[in-house]
Amino acid sequence: MSKSLRQFSFEDVEKHNKEGDLWVVIDSKVYDLSKFADLHPGGPNVLYAEGVAGKDATDTFFGLHRHEVLLRPQYARLQIGVIEGQEEAVKAPVPGALSKVPYAEPTWLSTGYYTPYYTDNHRTFQKAVRQFFEEVVRPEAIRCEENGKKISQEVVDKMSDLNIIAMRLGPGRHLKGRTLMGGIVKPEEFDYFHELILNIELSRFGTRGFVDGMLNGAVIALPPIWNYGSPELQAKIIPEVLSGKKYIALAITEAFAGSDVSGLQTTAVRDGDYWVVTGTKKWITNGTFADYFTTACKTEKGLTVILVPRGEGVSTKPIKTAYSPTAGTAYVIFDKVRVPVANTLGEVGKGLSVILSNFNHERWMVTGCSVGAQRVIVEECLKWANQRIVFGKPLTSQAVIRDKLGKMITRIEACQNWLESITHQMNNMTYNEMSNKLAGQIGLLKQFVSRCGRETAEDATQVFGGRALTVTGMGKLIENYHRTSGFDAILAGAEDVLGDLGVRQAIKKMPKGARL
């Protein structure tokens, strides 16, 4: 405790209850608001109200403000002392610490629960990842979400130093020889549960646009290069992207064609040792700041994937969406761009297999991020319903609120467990087995998780009421999630299309002799 902080009794505080001499108690801390009253955003009369001036205003404060307000320097310096014999109940968050709120963490991180999937190494990895994200990435996420700018190179470099960019692409040969998270996990030990931890942790800030802006383009656009690019192309592009020195985007979707990839109209015409690429792409994540575009084109022999560098003939325009411009969502124009034939990824005319090869992983990644975001919303609602007082009782006294909380909890636990089950299969299958057995399951999983997310967003909005409609304050995470949860239902494949994919995959595997 600072020597400048004195100890007071409640009787001492009660003497300071008028204009020009105003003290309050919040969570055992004594604040002198005499000079601040006229600066209060809600007006000074709020502070002079009965039960506030000269009183313990803890319940009143937490009915209006988040705890983080007390931690801001401009408000923290208003504290002049503490109530003798008392300690604060609400502690400042410790980076990396786990929440003790029920269902705020998955069961494998909760004391007294067991798991067949995670090891002590996963737990150590999770703690380090959360601490790094909260100390380094979270402040950046909040800034970028608000100002719409791309992630700073400084933060990208710090992520690159820990090989987070490389780890987000999953297990594989690209990790060989790298020091992962300061050496916590060896490259050969890194599995899909480690990657799942990364996806869940990065989505905990209530900054949906930043989640995609945190170089999601690399996750979905680089695998075609290491799986189908020439050795020369791999040697140049992969180190640039994994080091965070260059950015890449996947350019498939057009205004003319979304899920119907066969309807693409961007063309590539052979001219000697070059392709001449002409056309447009739309809704391209990270496109506004990408240096490379993994691009699907129509050629004389069929769909072909070509790596197009940003240069002459390539231009991008930002697209305003429901989430922050920090995602870099772009309209991309290719105006007779000359690209070396050596930049072809895979065989000419076999581009569909190149595109489809990474869809399972992309959809699984989106699902993991959605689950991480949903769990935060569940925690927010449990906290708010417990501290919000209505009709003299907490919101949790209302049966309708408890019903909503019960449904939220049911959904997030169902999503988490199905996701972990599929992740376990991924860890124990070859790439070909995953393509054959999991494409339909992952499609159905993504449909289920995204629908659960939007239902939870609606329920959370009702729990928070009007506060869920404002971008700041108590309900800011709810507002952001309600506004952006639909992205999970569209990106990487619309949920209805994926649901149908899952059923079609199941029908293909129906045994001929199956009869009622």
C-alpha positions as CSV (number, residue, x, y, z in Angstrom):
1,M,0.0,0.0,0.0
2,S,1.3,3.5,-0.9
3,K,2.3,5.6,2.2
4,S,0.2,8.4,0.9
5,L,-3.0,6.4,1.3
6,R,-4.6,7.0,4.7
7,Q,-7.0,4.8,6.6
8,F,-10.5,6.1,7.2
9,S,-13.7,5.0,8.9
10,F,-17.1,5.2,7.3
11,E,-17.9,7.9,9.8
12,D,-15.0,9.9,8.4
13,V,-16.3,9.6,4.9
14,E,-19.8,10.6,5.8
15,K,-18.7,14.1,6.8
16,H,-17.8,14.8,3.1
17,N,-21.2,14.7,1.4
18,K,-21.8,18.1,-0.2
19,E,-20.8,20.3,-3.1
20,G,-17.1,21.2,-3.0
21,D,-16.4,18.5,-0.4
22,L,-17.4,15.1,-1.8
23,W,-16.0,11.7,-0.9
24,V,-17.2,8.2,-1.8
25,V,-16.2,4.7,-1.0
26,I,-15.9,2.1,-3.8
27,D,-14.8,-1.4,-2.9
28,S,-13.1,-0.3,0.3
29,K,-11.3,2.5,-1.4
30,V,-11.9,6.2,-0.5
31,Y,-12.1,8.7,-3.4
32,D,-12.1,12.5,-3.1
33,L,-14.4,13.6,-6.0
34,S,-14.6,17.3,-4.8
35,K,-12.9,18.7,-7.9
36,F,-13.9,15.9,-10.2
37,A,-17.6,16.3,-9.7
38,D,-18.1,18.9,-12.4
39,L,-16.1,16.8,-14.8
40,H,-18.1,13.7,-14.3
41,P,-19.4,12.6,-17.7
42,G,-22.9,12.0,-16.3
43,G,-23.0,15.4,-14.6
44,P,-22.3,16.3,-10.9
45,N,-25.8,15.6,-9.7
46,V,-25.2,11.9,-10.1
47,L,-22.6,12.1,-7.4
48,Y,-24.6,14.2,-5.0
49,A,-27.5,11.7,-5.1
50,E,-28.7,9.9,-2.0
51,G,-26.6,6.8,-1.3
52,V,-23.6,8.1,-3.1
53,A,-22.2,11.3,-1.5
54,G,-20.3,10.4,1.6
55,K,-21.5,6.8,1.3
56,D,-20.3,3.3,0.2
57,A,-21.3,3.6,-3.4
58,T,-19.9,0.2,-4.5
59,D,-23.2,-1.2,-5.7
60,T,-24.1,2.0,-7.4
61,F,-20.7,2.2,-9.2
62,F,-20.8,-1.4,-10.4
63,G,-24.3,-0.9,-11.6
64,L,-23.0,1.8,-14.0
65,H,-19.3,1.1,-14.7
66,R,-16.8,-1.6,-15.4
67,H,-14.1,-2.2,-12.9
68,E,-11.5,-1.1,-15.5
69,V,-12.6,2.5,-15.0
70,L,-11.1,2.5,-11.6
71,L,-7.8,1.4,-13.0
72,R,-7.4,4.3,-15.4
73,P,-4.7,6.7,-14.2
74,Q,-7.0,9.8,-14.3
75,Y,-9.4,8.1,-11.9
76,A,-7.0,6.0,-9.8
77,R,-5.2,9.2,-8.7
78,L,-8.5,10.4,-7.1
79,Q,-8.1,7.7,-4.4
80,I,-6.9,9.2,-1.1
81,G,-7.2,6.2,1.2
82,V,-8.9,3.0,2.2
83,I,-11.5,2.0,4.8
84,E,-9.7,0.6,7.8
85,G,-10.0,-3.1,8.3
86,Q,-11.3,-3.8,4.8
87,E,-9.7,-5.1,1.6
88,E,-10.9,-4.6,-1.9
89,A,-13.0,-7.5,-3.3
90,V,-12.4,-6.8,-7.0
91,K,-8.7,-7.1,-7.8
92,A,-6.9,-5.7,-10.8
93,P,-6.6,-8.5,-13.4
94,V,-3.3,-10.4,-13.5
95,P,-2.1,-11.1,-17.0
96,G,-2.4,-14.8,-17.7
97,A,-4.7,-15.6,-14.8
98,L,-7.7,-17.8,-15.2
99,S,-11.2,-16.5,-14.4
100,K,-13.0,-18.0,-11.4
101,V,-16.4,-17.3,-12.8
102,P,-18.3,-20.6,-13.5
103,Y,-18.1,-21.5,-17.2
104,A,-15.8,-18.6,-18.0
105,E,-13.1,-21.2,-18.8
106,P,-13.4,-24.5,-20.5
107,T,-13.5,-27.5,-18.1
108,W,-9.9,-28.5,-18.9
109,L,-8.7,-25.2,-17.3
110,S,-11.1,-25.4,-14.3
111,T,-9.9,-26.7,-11.0
112,G,-11.1,-30.2,-10.1
113,Y,-12.0,-31.2,-13.7
114,Y,-10.3,-33.7,-16.0
115,T,-9.5,-34.0,-19.7
116,P,-8.5,-36.8,-22.1
117,Y,-7.1,-34.3,-24.5
118,Y,-4.8,-31.7,-22.9
119,T,-1.5,-32.2,-21.1
120,D,0.5,-30.1,-18.7
121,N,2.4,-28.7,-21.7
122,H,-0.9,-27.4,-23.1
123,R,-1.6,-25.7,-19.7
124,T,1.8,-24.1,-19.6
125,F,1.4,-23.0,-23.2
126,Q,-2.1,-21.6,-22.6
127,K,-0.9,-19.5,-19.6
128,A,2.0,-18.0,-21.6
129,V,-0.2,-17.3,-24.6
130,R,-2.8,-15.6,-22.5
131,Q,-0.3,-13.5,-20.7
132,F,1.4,-12.4,-23.9
133,F,-2.0,-11.6,-25.6
134,E,-3.2,-9.6,-22.6
135,E,0.0,-7.6,-22.1
136,V,1.0,-7.1,-25.7
137,V,-1.9,-7.8,-28.1
138,R,-4.9,-6.7,-26.2
139,P,-4.0,-3.0,-26.0
140,E,-3.2,-3.1,-29.7
141,A,-6.5,-4.9,-30.5
142,I,-8.5,-2.2,-28.7
143,R,-6.7,0.6,-30.4
144,C,-7.0,-0.9,-33.9
145,E,-10.6,-1.9,-33.4
146,E,-11.3,1.8,-32.6
147,N,-9.1,3.6,-35.1
148,G,-9.5,1.0,-37.9
149,K,-5.7,0.9,-38.6
150,K,-3.9,-2.3,-39.4
151,I,-2.0,-4.1,-36.7
152,S,1.3,-2.3,-35.9
153,Q,4.6,-3.7,-37.2
154,E,5.9,-3.5,-33.6
155,V,3.3,-6.0,-32.4
156,V,3.7,-8.2,-35.5
157,D,7.4,-8.4,-34.8
158,K,6.8,-9.5,-31.2
159,M,4.5,-12.2,-32.4
160,S,7.0,-13.3,-35.0
161,D,9.7,-13.5,-32.4
162,L,7.6,-16.1,-30.6
163,N,6.6,-17.7,-33.9
164,I,2.9,-17.1,-33.2
165,I,2.3,-16.4,-36.9
166,A,3.9,-19.8,-37.8
167,M,2.0,-21.6,-35.1
168,R,-1.4,-20.2,-36.3
169,L,-0.9,-22.3,-39.4
170,G,-1.0,-25.5,-37.4
171,P,1.5,-28.4,-37.0
172,G,3.8,-29.1,-39.9
173,R,7.2,-28.9,-41.4
174,H,7.0,-25.1,-41.5
175,L,7.7,-25.2,-37.7
176,K,10.9,-27.3,-38.0
177,G,13.9,-25.5,-36.4
178,R,11.8,-22.8,-34.8
179,T,11.6,-21.8,-31.2
180,L,7.9,-21.8,-30.3
181,M,6.7,-19.5,-27.5
182,G,10.1,-19.1,-26.1
183,G,10.7,-22.9,-26.1
184,I,7.6,-23.9,-24.2
185,V,6.7,-26.4,-26.8
186,K,8.9,-28.2,-29.3
187,P,8.0,-28.1,-33.0
188,E,7.5,-31.8,-33.2
189,E,5.2,-31.7,-30.1
190,F,3.1,-28.9,-31.3
191,D,-0.4,-30.2,-32.2
192,Y,-3.9,-28.9,-33.1
193,F,-4.8,-28.4,-29.4
194,H,-1.9,-25.9,-29.1
195,E,-3.2,-24.2,-32.2
196,L,-6.8,-24.3,-30.8
197,I,-5.5,-22.5,-27.7
198,L,-4.1,-19.7,-29.9
199,N,-7.4,-19.3,-31.7
200,I,-9.5,-19.2,-28.5
201,E,-7.2,-16.8,-26.7
202,L,-6.9,-14.3,-29.5
203,S,-10.7,-13.9,-29.7
204,R,-11.2,-13.0,-26.0
205,F,-10.9,-9.2,-26.4
206,G,-14.3,-8.4,-27.9
207,T,-12.5,-7.0,-31.0
208,R,-13.9,-9.2,-33.9
209,G,-12.4,-7.1,-36.7
210,F,-9.0,-7.3,-35.1
211,V,-9.2,-11.1,-34.9
212,D,-9.2,-11.1,-38.7
213,G,-6.8,-8.2,-39.0
214,M,-4.2,-10.1,-36.9
215,L,-2.9,-11.6,-40.2
216,N,-5.7,-14.2,-40.8
217,G,-4.7,-13.8,-44.4
218,A,-1.5,-15.8,-43.7
219,V,-3.5,-18.6,-42.1
220,I,-5.6,-19.2,-45.2
221,A,-3.4,-17.9,-48.1
222,L,0.0,-19.4,-47.2
223,P,-0.8,-23.1,-47.1
224,P,-1.4,-23.3,-50.9
225,I,2.1,-22.0,-51.4
226,W,3.9,-24.5,-49.2
227,N,1.7,-27.4,-50.5
228,Y,1.7,-26.5,-54.2
229,G,4.3,-23.8,-54.8
230,S,7.6,-24.4,-56.4
231,P,10.7,-24.7,-54.1
232,E,11.9,-21.3,-55.3
233,L,8.6,-19.7,-54.5
234,Q,8.4,-21.3,-51.1
235,A,12.0,-20.2,-50.3
236,K,11.1,-16.6,-51.0
237,I,7.5,-16.2,-49.8
238,I,7.2,-18.4,-46.7
239,P,10.0,-16.7,-44.7
240,E,8.7,-13.3,-45.6
241,V,5.2,-14.0,-44.4
242,L,6.1,-16.0,-41.3
243,S,8.5,-13.3,-40.2
244,G,5.8,-10.7,-40.5
245,K,7.7,-8.7,-43.0
246,K,5.2,-9.3,-45.8
247,Y,1.4,-9.8,-45.7
248,I,-0.7,-12.1,-47.8
249,A,-4.4,-12.5,-48.6
250,L,-6.6,-15.2,-50.1
251,A,-8.4,-13.8,-53.1
252,I,-11.1,-16.1,-54.2
253,T,-14.5,-14.5,-53.6
254,E,-16.0,-12.1,-56.1
255,A,-19.1,-10.1,-56.4
256,F,-20.1,-12.6,-59.2
257,A,-19.4,-15.7,-57.1
258,G,-19.1,-16.6,-53.4
259,S,-19.7,-20.3,-52.5
260,D,-20.1,-21.0,-56.2
261,V,-16.4,-21.0,-57.0
262,S,-17.1,-22.2,-60.6
263,G,-18.7,-18.9,-61.3
264,L,-15.5,-16.9,-60.9
265,Q,-14.8,-14.4,-63.7
266,T,-11.2,-13.3,-62.9
267,T,-9.2,-14.6,-65.9
268,A,-5.5,-15.5,-66.4
269,V,-4.4,-15.6,-70.1
270,R,-1.0,-17.2,-70.9
271,D,1.5,-14.9,-72.6
272,G,4.8,-16.6,-72.9
273,D,6.4,-17.0,-69.5
274,Y,3.7,-14.8,-67.9
275,W,0.0,-14.9,-67.0
276,V,-2.0,-11.8,-67.7
277,V,-4.5,-11.6,-64.8
278,T,-7.7,-9.5,-65.2
279,G,-10.7,-9.2,-62.9
280,T,-11.9,-8.3,-59.5
281,K,-12.2,-9.8,-56.0
282,K,-14.4,-8.7,-53.2
283,W,-14.6,-9.0,-49.4
284,I,-10.9,-10.0,-49.3
285,T,-9.6,-10.1,-45.7
286,N,-6.3,-8.3,-45.1
287,G,-6.5,-7.2,-48.8
288,T,-6.0,-3.4,-48.1
289,F,-2.5,-4.1,-46.8
290,A,-1.5,-7.4,-48.4
291,D,1.7,-7.7,-50.4
292,Y,0.6,-11.0,-52.1
293,F,-2.7,-12.4,-53.2
294,T,-3.3,-16.1,-53.5
295,T,-5.7,-15.8,-56.4
296,A,-8.2,-18.1,-58.1
297,C,-8.4,-17.5,-61.8
298,K,-10.2,-18.9,-64.8
299,T,-7.8,-20.2,-67.5
300,E,-8.2,-21.9,-70.8
301,K,-7.7,-25.3,-69.0
302,G,-9.9,-24.5,-66.0
303,L,-9.7,-23.0,-62.6
304,T,-6.1,-22.2,-61.6
305,V,-4.5,-20.6,-58.5
306,I,-1.8,-18.0,-59.0
307,L,0.2,-16.0,-56.5
308,V,-0.1,-12.3,-57.6
309,P,2.3,-9.8,-56.0
310,R,1.1,-6.3,-55.3
311,G,2.5,-4.1,-58.1
312,E,1.6,-2.5,-61.4
313,G,-2.0,-3.2,-62.2
314,V,-3.0,-4.2,-58.7
315,S,-5.1,-1.9,-56.7
316,T,-7.3,-2.2,-53.6
317,K,-10.1,-0.3,-52.1
318,P,-11.4,-0.7,-48.5
319,I,-14.9,-2.1,-48.0
320,K,-16.9,-0.7,-45.1
321,T,-18.4,-3.7,-43.2
322,A,-20.1,-4.2,-39.9
323,Y,-16.8,-4.7,-38.2
324,S,-13.7,-2.6,-37.9
325,P,-11.6,-1.6,-40.9
326,T,-8.6,-3.1,-39.0
327,A,-9.5,-6.4,-40.7
328,G,-8.4,-4.8,-44.0
329,T,-11.5,-6.0,-45.9
330,A,-10.9,-5.0,-49.6
331,Y,-12.1,-4.8,-53.1
332,V,-9.2,-5.9,-55.3
333,I,-8.7,-5.0,-58.9
334,F,-6.4,-6.8,-61.2
335,D,-5.9,-4.8,-64.4
336,K,-3.9,-6.8,-66.9
337,V,-1.4,-7.8,-64.2
338,R,1.6,-9.7,-65.6
339,V,2.6,-12.5,-63.3
340,P,5.3,-15.1,-63.9
341,V,4.1,-18.5,-64.8
342,A,6.4,-19.8,-62.0
343,N,3.9,-18.3,-59.5
344,T,1.3,-20.9,-60.5
345,L,0.2,-23.0,-57.4
346,G,-0.4,-26.6,-58.4
347,E,-1.4,-27.8,-61.8
348,V,-3.1,-25.6,-64.4
349,G,-6.8,-26.4,-64.3
350,K,-6.6,-28.2,-61.0
351,G,-7.1,-25.1,-58.9
352,L,-10.3,-26.3,-57.2
353,S,-8.3,-29.0,-55.3
354,V,-5.8,-26.3,-54.2
355,I,-8.6,-24.2,-52.8
356,L,-10.5,-27.0,-51.2
357,S,-7.4,-28.4,-49.5
358,N,-7.3,-25.7,-46.9
359,F,-11.0,-25.2,-46.3
360,N,-11.2,-27.7,-43.4
361,H,-8.5,-25.9,-41.5
362,E,-9.9,-22.5,-42.2
363,R,-13.4,-23.5,-41.0
364,W,-12.0,-25.2,-37.9
365,M,-10.0,-22.0,-37.1
366,V,-13.1,-19.8,-37.5
367,T,-15.0,-22.2,-35.2
368,G,-12.3,-22.0,-32.5
369,C,-12.3,-18.2,-32.6
370,S,-16.1,-18.2,-32.3
371,V,-16.0,-20.5,-29.3
372,G,-13.5,-18.3,-27.6
373,A,-15.6,-15.2,-28.2
374,Q,-18.8,-16.9,-27.0
375,R,-17.3,-18.0,-23.8
376,V,-16.3,-14.4,-23.0
377,I,-19.9,-13.3,-23.6
378,V,-21.2,-16.0,-21.2
379,E,-18.8,-14.7,-18.5
380,E,-19.9,-11.1,-19.1
381,C,-23.5,-12.1,-18.7
382,L,-22.9,-14.1,-15.5
383,K,-21.0,-11.1,-14.0
384,W,-23.6,-8.6,-15.0
385,A,-26.6,-10.6,-14.0
386,N,-25.0,-11.1,-10.6
387,Q,-24.1,-7.4,-9.9
388,R,-27.0,-5.6,-11.6
389,I,-29.7,-4.8,-9.0
390,V,-33.3,-4.4,-10.2
391,F,-36.3,-4.1,-7.9
392,G,-33.9,-4.5,-5.0
393,K,-32.6,-7.8,-6.2
394,P,-29.9,-9.0,-8.6
395,L,-30.9,-9.9,-12.1
396,T,-30.2,-13.5,-11.3
397,S,-33.4,-13.5,-9.2
398,Q,-35.4,-13.3,-12.4
399,A,-36.3,-16.7,-13.8
400,V,-36.3,-15.4,-17.4
401,I,-32.7,-14.3,-16.9
402,R,-31.6,-17.6,-15.4
403,D,-33.2,-19.3,-18.4
404,K,-31.2,-17.3,-20.8
405,L,-28.0,-18.0,-18.8
406,G,-28.8,-21.7,-18.8
407,K,-29.2,-21.7,-22.6
408,M,-25.9,-19.8,-23.1
409,I,-24.0,-22.2,-20.9
410,T,-25.5,-25.2,-22.6
411,R,-24.6,-23.9,-26.0
412,I,-21.0,-23.0,-25.2
413,E,-20.3,-26.3,-23.5
414,A,-21.8,-28.2,-26.5
415,C,-19.7,-26.2,-28.9
416,Q,-16.5,-26.7,-26.9
417,N,-16.9,-30.4,-26.5
418,W,-17.8,-31.1,-30.2
419,L,-14.9,-28.9,-31.2
420,E,-12.4,-30.7,-29.0
421,S,-13.7,-34.1,-30.2
422,I,-12.9,-33.1,-33.8
423,T,-9.6,-31.6,-32.9
424,H,-8.7,-34.9,-31.3
425,Q,-9.5,-36.7,-34.6
426,M,-7.3,-34.1,-36.5
427,N,-4.4,-35.0,-34.2
428,N,-4.7,-38.6,-35.0
429,M,-5.5,-38.6,-38.7
430,T,-3.3,-38.1,-41.8
431,Y,-4.1,-35.1,-44.0
432,N,-5.9,-37.4,-46.5
433,E,-8.0,-39.0,-43.7
434,M,-9.0,-35.6,-42.5
435,S,-10.1,-34.6,-46.0
436,N,-12.1,-37.8,-46.4
437,K,-13.7,-38.1,-42.9
438,L,-13.9,-34.6,-41.4
439,A,-14.9,-32.2,-44.1
440,G,-18.6,-32.9,-43.5
441,Q,-18.2,-32.9,-39.7
442,I,-16.3,-29.6,-39.7
443,G,-19.0,-28.1,-41.9
444,L,-21.8,-29.2,-39.6
445,L,-19.7,-28.0,-36.6
446,K,-19.2,-24.6,-38.0
447,Q,-22.9,-24.3,-38.8
448,F,-23.8,-25.3,-35.3
449,V,-21.3,-23.0,-33.6
450,S,-22.1,-20.0,-35.6
451,R,-25.8,-20.4,-35.0
452,C,-25.2,-20.9,-31.3
453,G,-23.1,-17.7,-31.3
454,R,-25.9,-15.6,-32.8
455,E,-28.5,-17.1,-30.4
456,T,-26.1,-16.2,-27.5
457,A,-25.6,-12.7,-28.9
458,E,-29.4,-12.2,-28.9
459,D,-29.8,-13.5,-25.3
460,A,-26.9,-11.5,-24.1
461,T,-28.4,-8.3,-25.6
462,Q,-31.6,-9.0,-23.6
463,V,-29.6,-9.6,-20.4
464,F,-27.8,-6.2,-20.8
465,G,-30.7,-4.3,-22.2
466,G,-29.9,-0.8,-23.5
467,R,-26.2,-1.2,-22.4
468,A,-25.9,-3.8,-25.1
469,L,-26.5,-1.2,-27.8
470,T,-23.6,1.1,-26.9
471,V,-20.0,0.7,-28.2
472,T,-18.5,1.7,-24.8
473,G,-19.2,1.1,-21.2
474,M,-20.8,-1.9,-19.5
475,G,-22.1,-3.7,-22.6
476,K,-19.3,-2.9,-25.1
477,L,-18.3,-6.5,-25.6
478,I,-21.9,-7.6,-26.0
479,E,-22.5,-4.8,-28.6
480,N,-19.4,-5.8,-30.6
481,Y,-20.3,-9.5,-30.5
482,H,-23.9,-8.9,-31.4
483,R,-22.9,-6.7,-34.4
484,T,-20.2,-9.1,-35.6
485,S,-21.2,-12.6,-34.8
486,G,-22.7,-13.0,-38.2
487,F,-19.2,-12.9,-39.7
488,D,-18.6,-16.4,-38.3
489,A,-21.7,-17.6,-40.1
490,I,-20.4,-16.4,-43.5
491,L,-16.6,-16.4,-43.6
492,A,-15.0,-19.7,-44.8
493,G,-18.4,-20.8,-46.1
494,A,-21.9,-19.8,-45.4
495,E,-23.4,-21.9,-42.6
496,D,-26.3,-23.2,-44.7
497,V,-23.9,-24.3,-47.5
498,L,-21.7,-26.0,-44.9
499,G,-24.7,-27.7,-43.3
500,D,-25.7,-29.1,-46.6
501,L,-22.1,-30.2,-47.3
502,G,-22.2,-32.2,-44.0
503,V,-25.4,-34.0,-44.9
504,R,-24.2,-34.7,-48.5
505,Q,-21.0,-36.2,-47.1
506,A,-23.0,-38.4,-44.8
507,I,-25.3,-39.5,-47.6
508,K,-22.3,-40.5,-49.7
509,K,-21.2,-42.8,-46.9
510,M,-24.6,-44.5,-46.4
511,P,-24.2,-48.3,-46.7
512,K,-26.2,-49.8,-49.6
513,G,-27.8,-52.3,-47.3
514,A,-29.2,-49.7,-44.8
515,R,-32.9,-50.2,-44.6
516,L,-35.6,-49.7,-42.0
